[in-house]
Amino acid sequence: MMPYPPLGTLYAASYLKRKGISVAFHDVMLAKREDEIISALHSHKPKLVVIYDDQFNYLTKMCLSRMRQAAFEMTRIAKEHGCGVVIFSSDATDHLDKYFAQGADFVICGEAEQTLAELAAHVLNGSSGLINEIRGVAYRQNGSFKRTQARDLVTNLDDIPFPEWDLADLERYRAAWKTRHGYFSLNIVTTRGCPFHCNWCAKPVYGQVYHSRSPENVAEEMAYLREFVKPDHIWFADDIFGLKPGWTTEFDEVVNKRNVKTPFKCLSRVDLLLKEDNIRHLKNSGCQTVWVGAESGSQKILDAMEKGTTIEQIYKATALLHRVGIRVGFFLQFGYPGETKADIEKTLQVVKDCKPDEIGVSVSYPLPGTKFYESVKAQLGEKQNWVNSQELEMIFAGVYQPDFYRVLHRVVHKKFSVWRGIRTAKEMLRTPTRFGKRSFRNLASMLYHGTTLPIELLKLNKLERYSLTHVHSS
């Protein structure tokens, strides 16, 4: 129950409107079934339906088979209503044949706004130009499909209009957040792309480059949202926030000068946090939480991932963030090729020592177009995608059996809850007047997970022995 509007779709809608194309919006984030799109088709009678993945939400990059089937079903419904269908997604770019086989007319490959505007004009207005002259599009022709020349990326992101926030039912989002969490969070992006080389990270849209909005442009959008939407909190959904040298310093200055400072969370890298006094500027600009890709507590595994960070940087950045009062989240990844039980224990030790406030646990997931995918491709079977983001299945030959990693997921969370609860109890004894509902939730979680942890540890040990015996015998 932390829903965010599909930012990429709202950007596309805004760009189309700037080009004089009328748009209607069906929000699948708030839909329970694919066929809810039918009422939107009846209401708006569109000539063209665009099924648009939000590239600013990392779950869409995982190419989950549940999302693929949803796209197929909405494509079928749209075609039954006489609409042309355009698909924009990483998965469609990687699997053009599958999407064309389901009835899609066009697939956008690469950054989408400009391509979509030209394609929509071609389809809706009978543009005299040829489809093969539109860059960044794949299309069906005479029983096969063709792909045009790639489109250059937009380098000046300030030229792109703000998302078309008016199309989203923001009051439904506000109600969901307020009911569950007591505040309303909204999403903004300040960059596109990432220049780093983590070899498991797919970059089908932006490649190995990045571009940034100016701090002034971001502050302008924050001012607009503050006046017309009034979010209590912002999630900066960038792959890496404050990536450009000097950007965080300037952002700190401009949000305070314009009086638009808003509590926010963001994602960063531990090495970047240690540069340019970035942590102090994050705190001063309103940052409450920073999530970092810690990934592993083993330097051997970080190096194999080509992460470009060190265990020492994880310790140092986390300590500095906590020192200024910023909460820390760790993304952890288990099962990378070569990871042993000793490496897993090192990761657990880093979590115990660094005391992050939150963790997110997953297992290595090969995505097409990555160096990691190529290294394990021969091990992949028929199933190459998770059904949903909670599946946590090893789809290549890991050191341990898939069930081992599912139990490990539970063990890591339970140990984390116990460690966090113990710290909370000690702090409450020292200063009991400082603590509220979160502290008591931490204690309750510690008691529950501490009780159930021994059973999960027994399961994990049994699965470890089975895995190693099985691998050895085979």
C-alpha positions as CSV (number, residue, x, y, z in Angstrom):
1,M,0.0,0.0,0.0
2,M,2.6,2.5,-1.2
3,P,1.1,3.3,-4.6
4,Y,2.6,5.9,-6.9
5,P,1.1,7.2,-10.1
6,P,2.8,5.9,-13.3
7,L,5.1,8.8,-13.8
8,G,6.4,7.8,-17.3
9,T,2.8,7.6,-18.6
10,L,2.0,11.0,-17.2
11,Y,5.2,12.4,-18.9
12,A,4.1,10.9,-22.2
13,A,0.6,12.3,-21.9
14,S,2.0,15.8,-21.1
15,Y,4.3,15.6,-24.2
16,L,1.4,14.5,-26.4
17,K,-0.8,17.4,-25.2
18,R,2.0,19.8,-26.0
19,K,2.0,18.5,-29.5
20,G,-1.8,19.1,-29.8
21,I,-2.9,15.4,-29.4
22,S,-5.8,14.7,-27.2
23,V,-5.2,12.1,-24.5
24,A,-7.2,10.2,-21.9
25,F,-5.7,8.2,-19.1
26,H,-6.6,4.8,-17.6
27,D,-4.6,4.1,-14.4
28,V,-3.8,0.4,-14.1
29,M,-2.0,1.1,-10.9
30,L,-5.4,1.6,-9.3
31,A,-7.1,-1.2,-11.3
32,K,-7.8,-4.6,-10.0
33,R,-8.4,-6.4,-13.4
34,E,-7.3,-5.8,-17.0
35,D,-10.9,-5.6,-18.2
36,E,-11.4,-2.4,-16.3
37,I,-10.0,-0.7,-19.3
38,I,-13.2,-1.5,-21.2
39,S,-15.1,1.3,-19.5
40,A,-12.4,3.8,-20.5
41,L,-12.6,2.6,-24.1
42,H,-16.4,3.1,-24.1
43,S,-16.0,6.6,-22.5
44,H,-13.3,8.0,-24.7
45,K,-13.5,5.9,-27.9
46,P,-9.8,6.3,-28.7
47,K,-8.2,5.5,-32.1
48,L,-5.0,4.5,-30.4
49,V,-4.3,2.7,-27.1
50,V,-0.8,3.1,-25.7
51,I,0.2,0.5,-23.1
52,Y,3.1,2.3,-21.4
53,D,5.5,0.9,-18.9
54,D,6.8,3.3,-16.2
55,Q,10.5,3.2,-16.7
56,F,10.9,5.2,-13.4
57,N,9.6,2.2,-11.4
58,Y,12.3,-0.4,-11.0
59,L,9.7,-3.3,-10.9
60,T,8.8,-2.7,-14.6
61,K,12.4,-3.3,-15.5
62,M,12.1,-6.9,-14.1
63,C,9.8,-7.9,-17.0
64,L,7.5,-9.9,-14.8
65,S,5.4,-12.4,-16.7
66,R,2.3,-11.2,-14.8
67,M,2.8,-7.8,-16.3
68,R,3.4,-9.3,-19.7
69,Q,0.1,-11.2,-19.6
70,A,-1.7,-8.0,-18.5
71,A,-0.3,-6.2,-21.5
72,F,-1.4,-9.1,-23.8
73,E,-4.9,-9.0,-22.3
74,M,-5.3,-5.3,-22.6
75,T,-4.0,-5.5,-26.2
76,R,-6.6,-8.1,-27.0
77,I,-9.4,-5.9,-25.5
78,A,-8.2,-2.8,-27.3
79,K,-8.1,-4.6,-30.7
80,E,-11.6,-6.0,-30.1
81,H,-12.7,-2.4,-29.7
82,G,-11.1,-1.4,-33.0
83,C,-8.1,0.5,-31.6
84,G,-4.6,0.5,-32.8
85,V,-2.1,-0.6,-30.1
86,V,1.3,0.8,-29.2
87,I,3.5,-0.9,-26.6
88,F,6.3,0.8,-24.7
89,S,8.3,-1.5,-22.3
90,S,11.6,-3.1,-21.8
91,D,10.1,-6.5,-22.2
92,A,8.4,-5.6,-25.5
93,T,11.7,-4.3,-26.8
94,D,13.4,-7.5,-25.9
95,H,10.6,-9.7,-27.2
96,L,9.1,-8.0,-30.2
97,D,7.8,-11.3,-31.7
98,K,5.7,-12.1,-28.6
99,Y,4.0,-8.7,-28.5
100,F,3.3,-8.6,-32.3
101,A,1.9,-12.1,-32.0
102,Q,-0.6,-10.8,-29.5
103,G,-1.8,-8.1,-31.8
104,A,0.3,-5.0,-31.0
105,D,0.7,-2.7,-34.0
106,F,3.8,-0.8,-32.9
107,V,6.5,-1.1,-30.2
108,I,8.5,1.9,-29.1
109,C,12.2,1.1,-28.6
110,G,14.2,3.6,-26.6
111,E,13.2,6.9,-25.0
112,A,9.5,7.2,-25.8
113,E,8.0,10.7,-25.7
114,Q,9.2,12.1,-29.1
115,T,8.7,8.8,-30.9
116,L,5.2,8.4,-29.5
117,A,4.2,11.9,-30.6
118,E,5.4,11.3,-34.1
119,L,3.8,7.9,-34.3
120,A,0.5,9.2,-32.9
121,A,0.5,12.0,-35.5
122,H,1.2,9.5,-38.2
123,V,-1.7,7.2,-37.1
124,L,-4.3,9.7,-36.0
125,N,-3.8,12.6,-38.5
126,G,-2.8,10.7,-41.6
127,S,0.7,12.2,-41.6
128,S,2.3,12.1,-45.0
129,G,5.6,10.8,-43.7
130,L,6.6,7.2,-43.9
131,I,6.5,5.0,-40.8
132,N,10.1,3.9,-41.5
133,E,11.2,7.5,-41.1
134,I,10.1,7.6,-37.5
135,R,13.1,6.7,-35.3
136,G,12.8,4.3,-32.4
137,V,9.8,2.3,-33.5
138,A,9.2,-1.4,-34.5
139,Y,6.2,-2.3,-36.6
140,R,4.5,-5.1,-38.4
141,Q,4.8,-5.3,-42.2
142,N,3.8,-8.1,-44.5
143,G,3.8,-10.8,-41.8
144,S,7.1,-9.8,-40.3
145,F,8.3,-6.9,-38.2
146,K,10.9,-4.1,-38.8
147,R,12.7,-1.8,-36.5
148,T,13.7,1.7,-37.5
149,Q,16.9,3.6,-36.6
150,A,17.4,4.3,-32.9
151,R,16.4,7.8,-31.7
152,D,18.9,10.1,-29.9
153,L,18.1,10.7,-26.2
154,V,16.8,14.0,-25.0
155,T,19.8,15.8,-23.4
156,N,18.1,18.8,-21.9
157,L,15.5,17.3,-19.6
158,D,14.2,20.8,-18.7
159,D,12.7,20.9,-22.2
160,I,10.3,18.1,-21.3
161,P,7.0,19.4,-19.8
162,F,6.1,18.3,-16.2
163,P,4.0,15.2,-15.9
164,E,0.3,15.7,-16.6
165,W,-0.7,15.4,-13.0
166,D,-4.3,16.5,-13.6
167,L,-5.0,13.2,-15.3
168,A,-4.3,11.1,-12.2
169,D,-6.9,10.6,-9.5
170,L,-4.5,11.9,-6.8
171,E,-7.2,11.9,-4.2
172,R,-7.4,8.1,-4.4
173,Y,-3.6,7.9,-3.9
174,R,-3.8,10.4,-1.0
175,A,-6.5,8.3,0.6
176,A,-4.5,5.1,0.3
177,W,-1.4,6.6,1.8
178,K,-3.2,8.5,4.6
179,T,-5.2,5.4,5.6
180,R,-2.2,3.1,5.7
181,H,0.7,5.4,6.6
182,G,-0.7,8.7,7.9
183,Y,0.9,10.8,5.2
184,F,0.8,11.3,1.4
185,S,3.8,10.6,-0.8
186,L,4.2,11.5,-4.4
187,N,7.0,10.6,-7.0
188,I,9.3,12.9,-8.9
189,V,12.4,12.1,-11.1
190,T,15.3,14.4,-11.6
191,T,17.4,12.3,-13.9
192,R,17.2,9.7,-16.7
193,G,19.8,6.9,-17.0
194,C,22.8,5.7,-15.0
195,P,26.5,5.7,-16.0
196,F,27.6,2.9,-13.7
197,H,28.5,-0.6,-14.7
198,C,26.7,-3.0,-12.3
199,N,26.7,-6.1,-14.6
200,W,23.2,-7.3,-13.5
201,C,21.4,-4.0,-14.2
202,A,19.5,-3.7,-17.5
203,K,19.5,-0.3,-19.4
204,P,17.4,-1.0,-22.5
205,V,16.1,2.6,-22.7
206,Y,18.9,5.0,-21.7
207,G,22.0,2.8,-22.1
208,Q,25.2,3.7,-20.2
209,V,24.5,7.5,-20.0
210,Y,22.5,9.8,-17.9
211,H,21.1,13.3,-18.0
212,S,19.8,15.6,-15.2
213,R,17.2,18.2,-14.8
214,S,18.4,21.4,-13.3
215,P,17.8,21.9,-9.6
216,E,15.7,25.0,-10.5
217,N,13.5,23.0,-12.8
218,V,12.9,20.4,-10.1
219,A,12.2,23.1,-7.5
220,E,9.6,24.6,-9.9
221,E,7.8,21.3,-10.1
222,M,7.9,21.0,-6.3
223,A,6.4,24.5,-6.0
224,Y,3.6,23.5,-8.4
225,L,2.9,20.3,-6.4
226,R,3.0,22.1,-3.1
227,E,0.4,24.6,-4.4
228,F,-2.0,22.3,-6.2
229,V,-1.5,18.8,-4.8
230,K,0.1,19.3,-1.3
231,P,2.0,16.1,-0.8
232,D,3.5,15.5,2.6
233,H,6.5,13.6,1.2
234,I,8.3,13.0,-2.0
235,W,9.9,9.9,-3.4
236,F,12.7,10.8,-5.8
237,A,12.5,7.8,-8.0
238,D,15.8,8.3,-9.8
239,D,18.2,5.3,-10.2
240,I,20.7,7.6,-8.4
241,F,19.7,10.9,-6.9
242,G,22.2,13.8,-7.1
243,L,24.4,12.1,-9.6
244,K,25.8,15.1,-11.3
245,P,28.8,16.8,-9.5
246,G,27.6,19.8,-7.5
247,W,23.9,19.0,-8.1
248,T,23.0,18.2,-4.5
249,T,24.7,21.3,-3.2
250,E,22.8,23.5,-5.7
251,F,19.5,21.6,-4.9
252,D,20.0,22.3,-1.2
253,E,20.4,26.0,-2.0
254,V,17.4,26.4,-4.4
255,V,14.8,24.5,-2.4
256,N,15.5,26.5,0.7
257,K,15.7,29.8,-1.2
258,R,12.3,29.1,-2.8
259,N,10.8,27.7,0.4
260,V,9.7,24.4,-1.2
261,K,11.7,22.0,1.0
262,T,9.7,18.8,1.4
263,P,10.6,15.6,3.3
264,F,11.8,13.0,0.8
265,K,13.5,9.7,0.3
266,C,15.9,8.8,-2.5
267,L,18.3,6.2,-3.9
268,S,22.0,6.7,-3.9
269,R,25.4,5.0,-4.0
270,V,27.7,4.8,-1.0
271,D,30.7,6.1,-2.9
272,L,28.7,9.2,-4.1
273,L,27.4,9.9,-0.6
274,L,31.0,10.3,0.6
275,K,31.8,13.1,-1.9
276,E,31.2,16.9,-1.9
277,D,29.6,16.9,1.6
278,N,26.6,15.4,-0.1
279,I,25.1,13.9,3.1
280,R,24.9,17.3,4.8
281,H,23.3,18.8,1.7
282,L,20.8,16.0,1.5
283,K,19.8,16.5,5.1
284,N,19.5,20.3,4.7
285,S,17.3,19.9,1.6
286,G,14.8,17.7,3.4
287,C,16.0,14.1,3.0
288,Q,14.6,11.7,5.5
289,T,15.7,8.3,4.0
290,V,18.4,7.1,1.6
291,W,18.3,3.7,0.1
292,V,21.6,2.3,-1.1
293,G,22.5,-0.8,-3.1
294,A,24.6,-2.5,-0.5
295,E,24.0,-5.8,-2.3
296,S,26.5,-7.9,-0.5
297,G,28.8,-7.8,2.5
298,S,31.5,-9.7,0.5
299,Q,34.0,-7.6,-1.4
300,K,34.5,-10.7,-3.7
301,I,30.8,-10.6,-4.7
302,L,30.7,-6.8,-5.1
303,D,33.8,-7.0,-7.4
304,A,32.2,-9.8,-9.4
305,M,29.1,-7.7,-9.9
306,E,31.3,-4.8,-11.0
307,K,29.5,-2.7,-8.5
308,G,32.4,-0.3,-8.0
309,T,31.9,0.2,-4.3
310,T,33.6,-1.2,-1.2
311,I,32.5,-2.7,2.1
312,E,34.3,0.2,3.9
313,Q,32.2,2.7,2.0
314,I,29.0,1.0,3.1
315,Y,30.1,1.2,6.7
316,K,31.3,4.8,6.4
317,A,28.3,6.2,4.4
318,T,25.8,4.5,6.7
319,A,27.4,5.9,9.9
320,L,27.5,9.4,8.4
321,L,23.8,9.2,7.3
322,H,22.8,8.1,10.8
323,R,24.9,10.8,12.4
324,V,22.9,13.6,10.7
325,G,19.6,11.8,11.4
326,I,18.9,10.3,7.9
327,R,17.3,6.8,7.9
328,V,19.1,4.2,5.8
329,G,17.7,1.4,3.6
330,F,19.8,-1.5,2.2
331,F,19.0,-3.3,-1.0
332,L,20.5,-6.8,-0.6
333,Q,21.0,-9.4,-3.3
334,F,21.7,-13.1,-2.7
335,G,22.6,-15.9,-5.0
336,Y,25.0,-14.2,-7.3
337,P,27.3,-16.8,-9.0
338,G,30.1,-17.8,-6.7
339,E,28.4,-16.7,-3.5
340,T,29.0,-19.2,-0.7
341,K,27.6,-19.5,2.8
342,A,30.6,-17.5,4.1
343,D,29.7,-14.6,1.7
344,I,26.1,-14.7,3.0
345,E,27.3,-14.6,6.6
346,K,29.5,-11.6,5.7
347,T,26.3,-9.8,4.3
348,L,24.4,-10.6,7.5
349,Q,27.4,-9.2,9.5
350,V,27.3,-5.9,7.6
351,V,23.6,-5.6,8.3
352,K,24.1,-6.3,12.0
353,D,27.0,-3.8,12.2
354,C,25.6,-1.0,10.1
355,K,22.1,-1.1,11.6
356,P,20.1,0.0,8.6
357,D,16.6,1.1,9.4
358,E,15.0,-0.9,6.5
359,I,16.1,-3.6,4.2
360,G,14.9,-5.0,0.9
361,V,16.0,-8.6,0.0
362,S,16.1,-10.2,-3.4
363,V,18.0,-12.9,-5.3
364,S,20.0,-12.3,-8.5
365,Y,17.7,-12.0,-11.5
366,P,19.2,-12.2,-15.0
367,L,17.8,-9.5,-17.4
368,P,18.3,-9.6,-21.2
369,G,21.0,-7.2,-22.3
370,T,23.2,-7.5,-19.2
371,K,26.6,-9.1,-18.9
372,F,25.2,-11.2,-16.0
373,Y,22.5,-12.5,-18.3
374,E,25.0,-13.6,-20.9
375,S,27.1,-15.3,-18.3
376,V,24.2,-17.5,-17.1
377,K,22.1,-17.7,-20.3
378,A,23.1,-21.3,-20.9
379,Q,21.7,-22.3,-17.5
380,L,18.3,-20.8,-18.1
381,G,15.3,-23.1,-18.8
382,E,11.9,-22.4,-20.3
383,K,11.0,-20.1,-17.4
384,Q,13.1,-16.9,-17.7
385,N,10.9,-14.4,-15.8
386,W,9.3,-14.3,-12.4
387,V,5.5,-14.2,-12.3
388,N,5.6,-11.4,-9.7
389,S,8.2,-9.5,-7.7
390,Q,7.7,-11.7,-4.6
391,E,8.5,-14.9,-6.3
392,L,12.2,-14.9,-5.4
393,E,13.0,-18.0,-7.6
394,M,16.5,-18.7,-8.8
395,I,16.0,-19.2,-12.5
396,F,19.6,-20.2,-13.2
397,A,21.8,-22.8,-11.4
398,G,22.8,-21.1,-8.1
399,V,25.0,-22.6,-5.5
400,Y,21.9,-23.7,-3.5
401,Q,18.5,-24.9,-4.4
402,P,15.7,-22.3,-5.0
403,D,13.9,-23.1,-1.7
404,F,17.1,-22.3,0.2
405,Y,16.9,-18.6,-1.0
406,R,13.2,-18.4,-0.2
407,V,13.9,-19.5,3.4
408,L,17.0,-17.3,3.5
409,H,14.8,-14.3,2.6
410,R,12.7,-15.0,5.7
411,V,15.7,-15.6,7.9
412,V,17.4,-12.3,6.9
413,H,14.2,-10.4,7.6
414,K,13.7,-12.1,10.9
415,K,17.3,-11.5,12.1
416,F,17.0,-7.9,11.0
417,S,13.8,-7.5,13.0
418,V,15.4,-9.1,16.1
419,W,18.5,-6.9,15.8
420,R,16.5,-3.8,15.3
421,G,14.2,-4.6,18.2
422,I,17.2,-5.2,20.6
423,R,18.5,-1.7,19.6
424,T,15.1,-0.2,20.2
425,A,14.8,-1.8,23.6
426,K,18.2,-0.5,24.7
427,E,17.4,3.0,23.5
428,M,14.0,3.0,25.2
429,L,15.7,2.1,28.5
430,R,18.1,5.0,28.1
431,T,15.5,7.7,27.0
432,P,12.0,6.3,27.4
433,T,10.3,9.6,26.6
434,R,11.6,9.8,23.1
435,F,9.8,6.8,21.6
436,G,6.4,6.4,20.0
437,K,4.4,3.9,17.8
438,R,7.3,2.9,15.6
439,S,9.4,1.9,18.6
440,F,6.6,-0.3,20.0
441,R,6.1,-1.9,16.5
442,N,9.8,-2.7,16.4
443,L,9.5,-4.4,19.8
444,A,6.4,-6.4,18.8
445,S,8.2,-7.4,15.5
446,M,11.2,-8.5,17.5
447,L,9.2,-10.8,19.8
448,Y,7.3,-12.4,16.9
449,H,10.3,-12.9,14.6
450,G,12.6,-14.0,17.5
451,T,10.1,-16.7,18.3
452,T,9.9,-18.1,14.8
453,L,13.5,-17.6,13.7
454,P,14.9,-20.9,15.2
455,I,12.4,-22.9,13.0
456,E,13.5,-21.0,9.9
457,L,17.2,-21.5,10.7
458,L,16.6,-25.3,11.0
459,K,15.0,-25.3,7.6
460,L,17.8,-23.2,6.1
461,N,20.5,-25.5,7.5
462,K,18.6,-28.6,6.1
463,L,18.3,-27.0,2.7
464,E,22.0,-26.0,2.7
465,R,23.0,-29.6,3.4
466,Y,20.6,-30.9,0.7
467,S,21.8,-28.4,-1.9
468,L,25.5,-29.2,-1.3
469,T,24.9,-32.9,-1.3
470,H,22.8,-32.6,-4.5
471,V,25.4,-30.5,-6.3
472,H,28.2,-32.8,-5.2
473,S,26.5,-35.9,-6.3
474,S,25.4,-34.4,-9.7
